Amino acid sequence: MKFVIRTNNQFESHSIDGIQVRTPKNVMVSGEFMEKVIESLKKQQNAMLEHVKGKGRLFSLLCPALGWLKHREENSTKQEKLEKIRIVYAYYSKFDQQYLEEQLRKIDYQPKISQINQQDNIQINDEDDLILIDQQSLLNSDLTAFQNSILIIDDAHQPQDNNKLLGQIEKSTIQKAINELVELFNDLQKMNNQDQKQFLQEYEFETIKIFQQRLLVLNKKFDNCENIRFSDHPIFQFIQDFISIYDKNMMYSQIQVQKNYLICSKLAKLSQLKAFADFFKFLQVAVICYQEKKYKYPNYEFKVVVDQINKQDKIEINVKYYLTHLQSRLEKLQFQSVILSSDFIQPKYLPNFHIYHTFDKREYFQTVLLQIKWASNLYDNLLMNLERFVKSIPNGILVIFSSFTSVQQFRQHCLEQQPNFFGVIEKYKKLFWGLDQKKNEIVDYIKCSEKGAILFESYEKIFNKNYHFPGHLCKGLIIAQLRALSQNCPDYSLHCEDDITYKHWNFDKILERTLLYENDKGVLIIFSLQKQIEFWYSCLKNQFRFEYDENQITEWFKNDQNSQNDDMLIEWYYPQREQTKTKIQKQQKKRTNQQDQEQDEIVQMSEHSQKIKKVTKKQNQRQSQGYSKNKKSKRQIKSNEQQEQQEIEEEEQENFIQQKKEETEKKQKNKNPKKNKEEQSKVKKQSTLEKFINKVQSAKKNTDKDDQDSNKSS
């Protein structure tokens, strides 16, 4: 396959097998990745492509698909032009949607794009070239709307992690469905013949009548199913007998399965009969899942869950490998190609995906495998080598244990063996023994990781959905223990027969959340028992060494550059970090404003005090010159009395106004208790200022009166 690159001012043109693919300039794209996309589209085959985040994955997926679409439109016949092919791109989260919309502005192609946000009643315009939809809406919708399209599911491992429950039904839903059918038949009897015919054409009366009889029998059997094995449960028998996935000779029939699936999908769309439709949505899933009971290791598990509060049974259908389930759904439809992009691939569960692409992980992280003879020697070996790791690995390091009790045991072991050990380590990195989300320790860990931090944590906490581990700052991953499959694990019943696959999945997932998460370079250190060596050989594909060289690791990190999305991811996962900055800035502004106000008030108070001093000086001078207050005429006494009465009235008015102000302020304080202290201080300062002003005014009035009296007497 030929691959030629040409550049201009804004875009780079890649010639891949005769198709021109244009990508934005100065953006990292994978040539091998784009070749695999073109190959799968030309052969109309499915592809599973392994990638690393932050390496131009979006352009490596969409640009070759859009380039192939443009090439097809320019070189297709009239018949081919009538067959509209579009691209359906499924992203994982809202953050991916925002990032996707920003990056699409950079491409040279100008496709007609539509965004789908709902799961039901999906409507597609004939002119659309690119459809954007989130994974949850895609997987829960009717995929028939997207037939004859190029389906690209980015981060395809996410449904595998998050979708374990495929369907569930409660006894109350079956009872509601029966009641809806009774009301339906009562309404039918009230209709005339013409309306009945039209009604029966829509609802297929005979089929629904049979379903009602079967549901009544099922509902009665539900009352007698306590302490019963699921294989003998009435819902299990209902699926087996009524859906009839076997023919008359009791042989498995794929045609019968397809027929029953279509019947259920049709009945599941009856919007007027909600509970009835919900029941057949469950049966629609059950038809697909139940057919695999003929396999030795089925992908699905039917489980009875007893609700202790409502005291009724709930039937659940769980899936072990969701991508295998998705493939079985896609097989029933016709697509141009289905391309799954993932951090890690598991091709043995996707037999119909013919094109694979794996990358050499040594480009992104170095792997060191340290062997230990016995499990009891783990803590000693980790304690002995930890200082070497801390000195040579920058930023953050994650040490992962099978459980948090192991973390506590290792901490106690360090204190007993070397009491000063933590002091030595903290010279290089800050220590975190598990993170508490409530105490906001995650933000503290991020800030410290930029300079240096080491975290000791368990798989359960790192894999928690509500816990966003800052993988983009993790440059070193130390796997002290593999995650063990215990009976307390919620997925035990799904994976108990396949423990090796469970360990593979956990290893891939911890890599995806740490070293492969927006990092350019990292180090993977594994402590392995001798009996686990074969497992690690299969996981690592001989891409490892047995000795840890500090000098080589430091050289490895010298030319390291942060990923193009690191800053954006920090703001996305930890908005509190930015909020704290803005809060601090606001608080500083408030403090400066308060200080300025206080200084202005102090200046005003000093000016008033100086005026009062001047007035008192004048009064003292006049008294010393012989102008005493006791020598007053009758006229002066009357004028003084009138003035005093005026002052009393003014004071009463001022007091009345002051009372009103205080009442309004109290009401506002009750509404805003946080501002009470600031307002109280302001009120005190205002009252002191008003007192000073009143003193100055009274002093001025007295001086004016004395001057008038002196002039008259003279």
CORLINDA-V178592 format. One record per run of one state. SS is the DSSP state (alpha for helix, beta for strand, coil for the rest). FROM is the first residue (numbers start at 0). LEN is the number of residues. Records with the same first field share a line. If there is no record, write none. Layout:
SS=FROM-LEN  FROM-LEN
//
This chain:
coil=0-2  7-3  16-2  24-6  43-3  50-6  75-2  82-4  91-2  104-8  116-13  140-2  146-3  153-3  162-2  189-3  203-1  222-7  232-1  243-2  246-5  252-1  267-6  294-5  307-4  319-2  331-5  342-4  349-5  357-3  363-1  372-2  392-3  401-2  417-3  425-4  433-7  451-1  462-8  479-12  495-3  512-9  540-4  545-4  558-7  573-1  624-9  671-1  713-1
beta=2-5  10-6  18-6  46-4  86-5  112-4  129-5  149-4  164-6  245-1  251-1  299-8  311-8  336-6  354-3  364-8  395-6  429-4  452-6  473-6  521-8  544-1
alpha=30-13  56-19  77-5  93-11  134-6  142-4  156-6  170-19  192-11  204-18  229-3  233-10  253-14  273-21  321-10  346-3  360-3  374-18  403-14  420-5  440-11  458-4  470-3  491-4  498-14  529-11  549-9  565-8  574-50  633-38  672-41
//
